Amino acid sequence: MLLPRKGIDSLVNREYYYAYKHTFMKIEEKSERFKRLAATRTNEIINKLRILSNCANRSAYDYSEEDINKIFTAIEKATRVARSKFYFPDHKNGFKL
């Protein structure tokens, strides 16, 4: 951020610049941390689904249509809950007046 020449040496201007720079760096760190964790966790889920699909081998496993529906209903419900948390985060900070 470029500061205006006039007043650059004022204490208020320096404090504002430091606060702005610190806030920007903190936001950037949160963004990078989110991207790193979200990518890792998404890849883990995809891998677990691939492993689950190994159970589709009819020669090795016996299952019914009802079993399949139960599995994917549970997965879809968990996906809806997780997605909703991005739009409506839980605030579990306890009771407040």
N, C-alpha and C positions, 0 to 999 in steps of 0.2 A: 504494500500500500504506500503510495506516495503522499507525503504530508505537504501541505502548503508551506511555502518558504516563510511567509509571514507568521510569526508565532511558533516556529518550530522548536525554539528553545524554552518555551513556556512549560512549566511543570504539568499543567492540566493536559496540554497537548501530548506530552510524552506518556503520561499515565493512560490517556485514551488509546494511544497507539499500542501500548503494552497490553492493555485489556483486550483490544481488538485482535491483536496477533495471537494472544493466548487462547481466546475463544475459538478463532479460526483453526488453530492447530488441534485443539481438543475435538472439534467437530470432525476434522479430517481423520483423526485417530479412531474415532468411533465408527466412521464410515468404512475405513480400511479393516477394522476388526470385524465388523458385521459381514463384509464381503468374504473375508477369510473363513470365518466360522460357518456362515451360511453355505458356502461352497462345499466345505468339508462335510458338514452334516447332511446336505442334500445328496452328495455322492455316497455316503454311508447308507442312506435310506434306499437309494436306487440299487445298491449292491445287495442289500437285504431282500429287496423284492425279486432280484434275479435269483437269489438263493431259494426263496420261497417257490419260485416257478419250477425249480427242480423237482418239487413234489408232484408236478403234473404228470410224471412218468407213470402211466397206467400199469406197466409191467412190474413196477416196484411197489406201488401203493394202491390201496383200494379206498375210494372216497365217493360220496354221492354229490348230486347237484346241490343238495341242501348244505353240505359241508363247504362247498365252494362259495355259495351265497353268504354264509356266515362269515367266512374269512374276508371277503371283499366288502361286505357291509361294515365290518369293524374297521377296515383300513380306510374306507371312504368317510366314515364318521370321524375318525382321528384326523384325517386330512381337513375336513370342514372345521373342526375345532381349532386346529393349528392355524389355518388361514384366517379365521375370525379374530384371532389374537393380534394379527397384524393391523386390523382395522379397528378393533375394540379391545385394547389391552386391559387386562385385569389390574385393578389397583388394590392390592392386598396390603395396604399400609395400616390396617386396623381401624378402629373406631376414632372418629374425629368429630368435634363440635364446631 
